[in-house]
């Protein structure tokens, strides 16, 4: 079966195509953001279990042969993976990848932006939840705000376009900076995407009262700028809904918590040690490293991917939304027993 025919025929139970793959290259991170990694100590994946760059490129090739066209490198913090530019170069040589992107917290981006751009990376998403250094320190428990700002400048200097700034909005932490972040994005040729605080695995301190909804964000921005309208040329499978300010400024909102988009989700996630998850909320994944290292043929591993995708009926965010009383999804004890449940292990 050719890649093109697979792209049109490989669908899950709800008819969702296999189109986007998020590849975590490390579970390590150099920040401890309260909404993602609220604990100080974690159980890490064994280094010998991590897939090599060659193994990652081979697995990604299997996915692109089956229709994946969008590949995003994630972590943890992907720039912590030594010589990441080598993997970028390998993936950039895969002609089936139409969009090769990276999500980073920006701390190491100043040093690596030019190198990963030369290697063939198309785009970067940079996390920035606040413009205030002291607030950054409170949210991340690290003092790297200036390094993140330098990374954003370096991405622009390296020639990256289509850059997005991702901001998780948490009530009482940064919900008074929504318009300020819009202005920062405009000044830096970057589109800001506001992300509702999600009760994903690893968010052990999540509570519903700290979620700032899409509607609240829109009302706050409308009070500052005037009428806001949806951007009509949207990719309906993309996680963010995009909107236009009166002056034409674009921004996005990812509202997985209050308005889940499971029925159009075409994303799956590969951990750095080769576990494949079809949903961010999934508690079980599929081991691809085992067959790969045991010498299974590419066709055999592709068959595993096909069979599991066709059986996919995940709609994790919708099921969480349907729960009347919600608290943290996974307990801390469970996370320590199974680090694959962590958000930073499977990639955001």
C-alpha positions as CSV (number, residue, x, y, z in Angstrom):
1,X,0.0,0.0,0.0
2,X,1.5,3.3,-1.0
3,X,1.9,6.3,1.4
4,X,-0.7,8.3,-0.5
5,X,-3.3,5.5,-0.5
6,X,-2.6,4.8,3.1
7,X,-3.0,8.5,3.9
8,X,-6.6,8.4,2.6
9,X,-7.5,4.9,3.8
10,X,-6.0,4.6,7.3
11,X,-8.7,5.8,9.7
12,X,-9.6,5.1,13.2
13,X,-13.0,4.1,14.6
14,X,-14.3,7.7,14.3
15,X,-12.8,8.2,10.8
16,X,-9.8,10.3,12.1
17,X,-6.7,10.0,9.8
18,X,-3.2,9.2,11.0
19,X,-1.7,12.6,10.1
20,X,0.3,14.1,12.9
21,X,3.1,12.6,15.1
22,X,4.7,14.1,18.1
23,X,8.1,12.6,18.9
24,X,9.5,13.0,22.4
25,X,13.3,12.9,22.2
26,X,13.8,13.0,26.0
27,X,11.7,13.0,29.1
28,X,14.1,15.4,30.9
29,X,13.3,19.0,31.4
30,X,15.3,22.0,32.8
31,X,12.2,23.7,34.2
32,X,9.6,22.6,36.7
33,X,6.4,24.4,35.6
34,X,3.6,24.1,38.1
35,X,1.0,23.0,35.5
36,X,3.2,20.2,34.0
37,X,5.9,19.1,36.3
38,X,4.8,20.4,39.8
39,X,7.0,17.9,41.7
40,X,10.8,18.4,42.2
41,X,11.8,14.8,41.8
42,X,10.9,12.4,39.1
43,X,11.5,8.8,37.9
44,X,13.3,9.1,34.6
45,X,13.5,6.7,31.7
46,X,16.6,4.6,31.5
47,X,19.1,6.2,29.1
48,X,19.8,2.8,27.4
49,X,16.1,2.5,26.6
50,X,16.0,5.8,24.6
51,X,15.8,5.3,20.9
52,X,18.8,6.4,18.9
53,X,18.4,9.1,16.3
54,X,18.7,6.4,13.6
55,X,15.9,4.4,15.3
56,X,13.7,7.5,15.7
57,X,14.2,8.4,12.0
58,X,13.3,4.8,11.0
59,X,10.2,4.8,13.1
60,X,9.1,8.2,11.8
61,X,9.6,6.8,8.2
62,X,7.1,4.0,9.0
63,X,4.6,6.6,10.1
64,X,5.1,8.9,7.1
65,X,4.7,5.9,4.8
66,X,1.3,5.4,6.5
67,X,0.2,9.0,6.0
68,X,1.8,11.2,8.7
69,X,2.7,14.6,7.2
70,X,3.2,16.7,10.4
71,X,6.0,15.8,12.8
72,X,6.8,17.8,15.9
73,X,9.8,17.2,18.2
74,X,9.0,17.5,21.9
75,X,10.1,16.4,25.3
76,X,10.5,17.1,28.1
77,X,12.7,19.8,26.7
78,X,14.0,18.5,23.3
79,X,17.0,20.8,23.2
80,X,18.4,18.9,26.1
81,X,19.0,15.9,23.8
82,X,22.7,16.1,22.7
83,X,23.2,17.0,19.1
84,X,19.5,17.3,18.3
85,X,20.4,18.9,15.0
86,X,21.5,15.5,13.7
87,X,18.0,14.1,14.1
88,X,16.5,17.3,12.6
89,X,18.8,16.7,9.5
90,X,17.7,13.1,9.2
91,X,14.0,14.0,9.4
92,X,14.4,17.0,7.1
93,X,15.6,14.4,4.5
94,X,12.2,12.6,4.7
95,X,10.3,14.2,1.7
96,X,6.9,13.0,3.1
97,X,7.1,15.4,6.0
98,X,5.4,18.6,5.1
99,X,5.8,20.3,8.4
100,X,8.7,19.6,10.8
101,X,8.4,21.6,14.0
102,X,9.8,21.7,17.5
103,X,8.2,22.7,20.8
104,X,10.7,24.2,23.3
105,X,10.7,26.1,26.5
106,X,13.3,28.4,24.9
107,X,16.0,28.2,27.6
108,X,18.6,26.6,25.3
109,X,17.3,28.1,22.0
110,X,19.7,31.0,21.7
111,X,22.6,28.6,21.5
112,X,20.9,26.2,19.1
113,X,18.5,28.2,16.9
114,X,20.8,28.8,14.0
115,X,22.1,25.2,14.0
116,X,18.6,23.5,14.0
117,X,17.5,26.0,11.3
118,X,20.4,25.0,9.1
119,X,19.6,21.4,9.7
120,X,16.2,21.8,8.1
121,X,13.7,22.5,11.0
122,X,10.7,24.4,9.6
123,X,9.1,26.0,12.7
124,X,9.4,26.5,16.4
125,X,6.8,26.8,19.2
126,X,8.2,28.5,22.3
127,X,6.6,28.4,25.7
128,X,6.3,31.7,27.5
129,X,3.6,32.1,30.2
130,X,4.6,35.4,31.6
131,X,6.5,38.6,30.7
132,X,7.5,39.1,34.4
133,X,10.8,37.6,35.6
134,X,9.7,37.2,39.2
135,X,6.4,35.5,38.0
136,X,8.4,33.2,35.7
137,X,10.5,32.1,38.6
138,X,7.3,31.3,40.6
139,X,5.7,29.3,37.7
140,X,8.9,27.4,36.6
141,X,10.9,27.4,39.8
142,X,13.9,28.4,37.7
143,X,15.5,31.8,37.0
144,X,15.8,31.6,33.2
145,X,13.3,34.2,31.9
146,X,16.0,36.3,30.2
147,X,17.3,33.2,28.4
148,X,13.8,32.4,27.0
149,X,13.5,36.0,25.7
150,X,17.0,35.7,24.1
151,X,15.9,32.4,22.6
152,X,12.8,34.0,21.0
153,X,15.0,36.7,19.5
154,X,17.5,34.1,18.3
155,X,14.8,32.2,16.5
156,X,13.8,35.3,14.6
157,X,17.4,36.1,13.8
158,X,17.9,32.5,12.5
159,X,15.2,33.1,10.0
160,X,12.3,31.1,11.5
161,X,8.9,32.2,10.4
162,X,5.5,31.0,11.6
163,X,6.8,31.0,15.2
164,X,4.2,30.5,17.9
165,X,4.4,31.5,21.5
166,X,2.5,29.1,23.8
167,X,1.1,30.4,27.1
168,X,-0.8,28.2,29.6
169,X,-3.2,30.4,31.3
170,X,-3.8,29.6,35.0
171,X,-6.1,31.6,37.2
172,X,-4.2,33.6,39.8
173,X,-0.9,33.0,38.1
174,X,-0.9,34.9,34.8
175,X,-4.5,35.5,33.7
176,X,-3.9,39.3,34.0
177,X,-1.2,39.2,31.2
178,X,-3.3,37.9,28.3
179,X,-3.3,41.2,26.4
180,X,0.3,41.9,27.3
181,X,1.3,38.6,25.7
182,X,-0.6,39.5,22.6
183,X,1.4,42.7,22.4
184,X,4.7,40.8,22.9
185,X,3.8,38.4,20.2
186,X,2.9,41.2,17.8
187,X,6.2,42.9,18.5
188,X,8.1,39.7,17.8
189,X,6.3,38.5,14.7
190,X,5.0,35.5,16.6
191,X,1.4,34.2,16.9
192,X,0.3,33.7,20.5
193,X,-1.6,30.6,21.5
194,X,-3.3,30.5,24.8
195,X,-3.7,27.1,26.3
196,X,-6.4,26.2,28.9
197,X,-4.9,24.5,32.0
198,X,-5.4,20.8,31.3
199,X,-5.9,18.0,33.7
200,X,-3.5,15.7,31.9
201,X,-1.4,13.0,33.5
202,X,1.3,14.7,35.5
203,X,-0.8,17.8,36.4
204,X,-1.1,16.6,40.0
205,X,-2.2,20.1,41.3
206,X,-4.9,20.7,38.7
207,X,-8.2,22.0,39.9
208,X,-11.2,23.2,37.9
209,X,-11.3,26.6,39.6
210,X,-7.9,27.5,38.2
211,X,-8.9,26.9,34.5
212,X,-9.4,30.1,32.5
213,X,-11.8,29.2,29.7
214,X,-11.7,30.1,26.0
215,X,-14.7,32.3,26.6
216,X,-13.0,34.2,29.4
217,X,-10.0,34.8,27.3
218,X,-12.1,36.1,24.4
219,X,-14.1,38.4,26.7
220,X,-10.9,39.8,28.2
221,X,-9.4,40.5,24.8
222,X,-12.6,42.0,23.4
223,X,-12.7,44.4,26.3
224,X,-9.3,45.6,25.3
225,X,-9.4,45.5,21.5
226,X,-13.0,45.4,20.4
227,X,-14.8,42.8,18.3
228,X,-12.9,39.5,17.8
229,X,-13.9,37.2,14.9
230,X,-12.9,33.6,14.1
231,X,-10.3,33.2,11.4
232,X,-12.1,31.4,8.6
233,X,-9.2,29.6,6.9
234,X,-8.7,27.1,9.7
235,X,-7.4,23.6,9.8
236,X,-10.2,21.9,11.6
237,X,-7.9,19.2,12.9
238,X,-5.5,21.7,14.5
239,X,-5.6,21.9,18.3
240,X,-5.9,25.7,18.3
241,X,-8.9,27.7,17.2
242,X,-7.6,30.9,15.6
243,X,-9.1,34.4,15.9
244,X,-8.6,37.9,14.5
245,X,-8.3,41.1,16.4
246,X,-9.8,44.2,14.7
247,X,-6.3,45.1,13.3
248,X,-5.8,41.7,11.8
249,X,-3.6,40.2,14.5
250,X,-4.0,36.5,14.7
251,X,-4.0,34.5,17.9
252,X,-5.1,31.0,18.9
253,X,-6.8,29.3,21.9
254,X,-6.4,25.6,22.7
255,X,-9.5,24.8,24.7
256,X,-9.1,21.1,25.4
257,X,-10.5,21.4,28.9
258,X,-13.8,23.3,28.3
259,X,-14.4,22.5,24.6
260,X,-12.6,19.3,23.7
261,X,-11.8,18.6,20.0
262,X,-11.3,14.8,20.3
263,X,-13.5,14.0,17.3
264,X,-11.1,15.7,14.9
265,X,-7.8,14.8,16.6
266,X,-5.3,13.2,14.2
267,X,-2.3,13.3,16.6
268,X,-0.4,10.5,18.3
269,X,2.7,10.5,20.4
270,X,5.9,8.5,20.5
271,X,8.0,8.6,23.7
272,X,11.8,8.7,23.6
273,X,11.9,5.0,24.5
274,X,9.5,4.0,21.8
275,X,6.1,3.8,23.4
276,X,3.3,4.9,21.1
277,X,0.2,6.6,22.6
278,X,-2.9,7.5,20.5
279,X,-4.2,10.0,23.1
280,X,-2.7,12.4,25.6
281,X,-5.0,10.9,28.2
282,X,-4.3,7.3,27.4
283,X,-3.1,5.1,30.3
284,X,-1.7,2.4,28.0
285,X,0.5,2.6,25.0
286,X,2.1,0.3,22.4
287,X,5.7,-0.7,22.6
288,X,7.4,-0.2,19.2
289,X,11.0,-0.3,20.6
290,X,10.7,-4.0,21.4
291,X,9.8,-5.2,17.9
292,X,12.3,-2.7,16.4
293,X,15.3,-4.0,18.5
294,X,14.2,-7.6,18.1
295,X,14.7,-7.3,14.3
296,X,11.0,-7.2,13.2
297,X,10.7,-6.1,9.6
298,X,9.4,-2.7,8.7
299,X,6.3,-4.3,7.3
300,X,5.6,-6.1,10.6
301,X,6.0,-2.9,12.7
302,X,3.8,-1.0,10.2
303,X,1.1,-3.7,10.6
304,X,1.2,-3.0,14.4
305,X,0.7,0.7,13.7
306,X,-2.1,0.1,11.2
307,X,-4.0,-2.4,13.5
308,X,-3.8,-0.2,16.6
309,X,-4.8,3.0,14.7
310,X,-7.8,1.3,13.1
311,X,-8.9,0.2,16.6
312,X,-8.4,3.7,18.1
313,X,-11.5,5.0,19.8
314,X,-9.8,7.4,22.2
315,X,-11.5,10.6,23.2
316,X,-9.8,11.3,26.5
317,X,-10.5,15.0,26.8
318,X,-14.2,14.5,26.1
319,X,-14.5,11.8,28.7
320,X,-12.8,14.0,31.2
321,X,-15.1,16.8,30.3
322,X,-18.1,14.5,30.9
323,X,-17.1,13.8,34.5
324,X,-19.2,15.8,36.8
325,X,-16.6,16.2,39.6
326,X,-13.0,16.4,38.3
327,X,-9.7,16.4,40.2
328,X,-6.2,15.5,39.2
329,X,-6.4,12.6,36.6
330,X,-3.5,10.4,37.9
331,X,-2.2,10.2,41.5
332,X,1.4,11.0,42.3
333,X,1.9,7.4,43.5
334,X,0.7,6.1,40.1
335,X,3.0,8.4,38.3
336,X,6.0,7.3,40.2
337,X,5.2,3.7,39.5
338,X,4.7,4.4,35.8
339,X,6.7,7.4,34.4
340,X,5.1,6.8,31.0
341,X,2.0,8.4,32.3
342,X,3.8,11.7,32.8
343,X,3.0,14.6,30.3
344,X,6.7,15.3,30.0
345,X,7.5,11.7,29.0
346,X,4.9,11.4,26.2
347,X,5.2,14.9,24.9
348,X,2.6,17.7,24.9
